[in-house]
Amino acid sequence: MFRTVGLGNRSLLFMLAATRRFLPKYLYALASSIFLFTAGVFYSRHRFLIFQIAKHFGLKMPQEKESLAVLPLSEILSPKLDLTLLEPLVEGGNVSILELMVITQLAQRADPPIAFEIGTFDGRTTLNIAANLKADGNVYTLDLPRTGLGETQFELAPGEEAFVDKKESGARFAETNYARRITQLFGDSATFDFSPYQGKAGLIFVDGSHAFDYVRQDSVSALRLAAENAVILWHDYQQDWPGVIRALNELQQSNPACRSLTRIEGTSLVMLKCEDSRRSA
């Protein structure tokens, strides 16, 4: 004999099942919040999380003026795209899919086909640059090792320790066929010796520390790395990272070689097309 479960009873069962699944997460978060708002405030990455929570609940902070002109996306992306896009899933700290499309499109055009990346993180962008350079292309990518935490030339931006304190740099390219085209470098970008690579890169991607002092110093290094007619890209020109906005605004105003800095429509990417006769560092 079968019993029919009424619609109301079925809804109640679904609610109970959902509550049972949610309750452990709720209790874990509740217990973690006690630590977060007590001892956690002594850790930079936890303070950053508290700031994000405050923003989520409506905290209004002073906004940095985004003064760079916007470049239409149509001037970068071809009407018919023929790109290799790998590792499409976006993790915290990664570029968006649209940003990845822009970067890979510019990697295809890089001449010479040598790219230098400041800030490897998990290697997702590195992998896609390598996959889209010409056949003889190579990528050099620099990352701050976790052993360098607490010993950097400048202070990192709040919350950035979490991107450094990881098991492995470049995990997303390490076991791929493109790994042979990638050279992993380690060091503090503010003190690293870039001289062996100076003037050789057709594409430079700056996505290291977002602290003002680091963005400013990394920009100087990027200009020195650039070959004639190279393209330099910066990531995260957005309000979450005011140091990036301030540094690039200042760079555009103070360096004649950077007057044409533009933000790419629909992204947080900033681009500079270098002209060898105007470039200075």
N, C-alpha and C positions, 0 to 999 in steps of 0.2 A: 504494500500500500504506500503510495507516494503522498508527501505533504507539500503543498504549494506555499512557498515563502512569499508573503505579501510585499508589495513595493516598498512600504514604509520600513518593514523589517530588513529588507535587503539593503536599503540606504543606511540603516543603523549599523549593519554588519560591515559595510564598506568604511564607515566612519571609524568604527572600532579598530579595524585593520590598519587604517591610515594612522591612527593615533599610536598604535603599537609600534609602527615603523618610525614615527617621528619622535616618540618619547625618548629613546636613547640619545638621539642627536641633541634634543633640547636639554637633557640633563648634563650631557658632556659640555655643551656650550655654556650652560649656567655655571658649572663648576670652573670652567676655564675663565669665565669673565671675572670671577673673584680674584684669580691670579692676575689677569690682565689689568685690572684697575687698582691693584695694590703693588706687589713686587714687580709686575710687568712694566710699570712706567719707567723703570730704570734701564729698559732695553729700547734702543732706537726703533727697531722694527715693530715693537708693540705700541710705542707712542704713535707711529705712523698709522697703525690699525685703529687706534682710538680716534685719531684725526679723521679717518675715513668714515668711521661710525657717526661722528659728529656731523660730517657733511651729509651723510645719508639722511639724518634727521633734521636737515634744514639749516645747519650752520653756514652763515654767509661770511666768506673771507674776501679781503681785498683782491681784486683781479689785476693781473699783469696785462698791460696793453699789448695786444698782438698786432704789431705795426707793420709786419711784412706783407707785401702784396701777395695776392692769391693767383697762382698759375692754373688755368683751366686744365682739368684732367685730360681733355682731348688732345692737348699738346704733348702729352707723354705717351699715352696708350694708343696703339694702332687700332684702327677700326676692326681689323681681323687679327686676333691674338693667336700666336703660336708659341706658347710658353710651356715650360716644364715646371709644374707646381707640385712639390713634395711636402709631406708632413702637413696636411692642411689644417689639422686640429690646432686651435689657438690655446696656448697656456698663458697664465699670468706672466707678463714681461715680454711676450712675443708681439711682433707687428701683426696688424690685421691682415685678412686675406687681400683686401684692396691694396694695402701698402706693399704686401708681398708681390702682387702683380706689377706694381710700379717699379719696385727694386729689380725684379727679374727682367723686365723689359729693358731697363737701363743697363743691366748686366750683359744682355745680348748685344748691346751697341758699344760696350766698353772697348776702347782702343787706346793703348794696348790692352789685351784681355787679361789684365792683372788687377785684382781687387784687394783692398786692404780694409779690414773691419776692426774697429775699436769697440770691444765689448762682445765676446762670443756668446755668453750665457749658455743656452742649451744647444746652440748650433743650428737652429732651424733656418735662420736667415742665411748663415754661412753655406749650408747645404744647397739652398735654392740658388744662391749666387753661383756656386760652383757648377751646378747643373745647367746653367744658362749662359755661361761664358763660352767663347769659341773653344774649339777642340783643344787648343794648346794653352788654354787659360789656367791660371792658378789663383788661389785665394790665400791670403795671409790674415790670420785672425788673432787678435790680442785679447787676453782675458786676465783679470786680477785673480790670482789663486786664493783659495780660502785661507792659506797661511799668511797672506798679505793683509788680512783684516786687522785693523788696529795699528798698522804701520804705513798707511798711505800718506802721500805728500800733502794732500788736502783732505778735509773732512768730506765723507760721502753724504749724499742727500738722505734725509730720513727714510727708512724702510729699505734702503738698497743692500744692506747686509744680507738679506734673505736671498738676493740674486747671486751673491758671491759665495755664501756658505752652502755649497752644493757638493754632491759626491764627485761629479765629473763635469768639466767644461766640454761642450760640443758633443754631448751624448747622442744627439739626434743625427749626426753625420758619421759617428765613429765606426759603425759597422756597415756603411754603405759603399758602393762602388766609387763614389765621388771623394771618399776620404783621401785617396792618393793625390788629389788635386788641391788638397787643403793642408796648409802648414799651421799648426797650432803654436802660438807664442804665449808666453806668460810674463807678466810684469805689471807695474803701476804705470799707466799711460802718461802720467805727469813726469816720470823720470826715465822711461824706456828710451833706448837708443834707436831711433827710427832711421838713422843715416844710411844703412844698407839698402833701404827701400825708397829713399828720397827721389822724387821726380819720376817714379816708375809705374804708378798705379793709374789705370784708366777709370776706376771707380773706387771711391772711398765712402764707407758707411760708418758714421759716428753714432754709436749707441752704447757708450760706456756709462760712467757715472753722470747723473743729471744735475749734480751740484754746479753752481755757477762757475767756480774756479776751474773745475774739471772741463766743463764744456768750452770755456774760453781757451784753456791750454790745448785740449784735443783739437780745437778748430785750427790753431796755429800749426799743429802737427799735420793735420789733414791737408792744409795748403802746401806744406812742404812735400808731402807724399805725392801730390797730384802731378801727373804727366801733362803735356800740352793737350788742351781741350778735354781734360778729364771732367768727370761729374762727381761732386761731393754731395752726399745726403746726410742729413741729421734726422734723428727720430725724436718724437715726443715733444714737439712744439705745441704744448697744451697746458691748461691751467693746473693740472695735477703736478706739473714739474716747472714751477716758476723760474728755477735757475736756468733752464734751457731757453725760455722766452727772453729773459733779461740778457743772457749772454749773446744770443743771436741778434737781438735788437741792437745791442751795443756793437757787435761785429759789423753789422750792416752800415751803421753810422760812422764808425771809426776807421774802417779799412777800405780804401778805394777799390781793392780787388773784390770786395764783397758787396758792392752796391746793388748787384742784381740778385741777391738772395731772395727767393720767393718760396712761399708755402704752396704745396701742391693741393689742389682742391679735393675735399673729401677725406683728407688724411692729416696726420700730424707730422708729415715729412716736410723738410725744408731742403731746397736744392740750390746748388751753385754750379753753373757751367764755367769752368776755368778757361781763361785765355792766357796763354803763357806770357804774353808781353805785358800783362797787367798784374799778374800774380805776385804778391809779396807776402812775407811772413814776419 
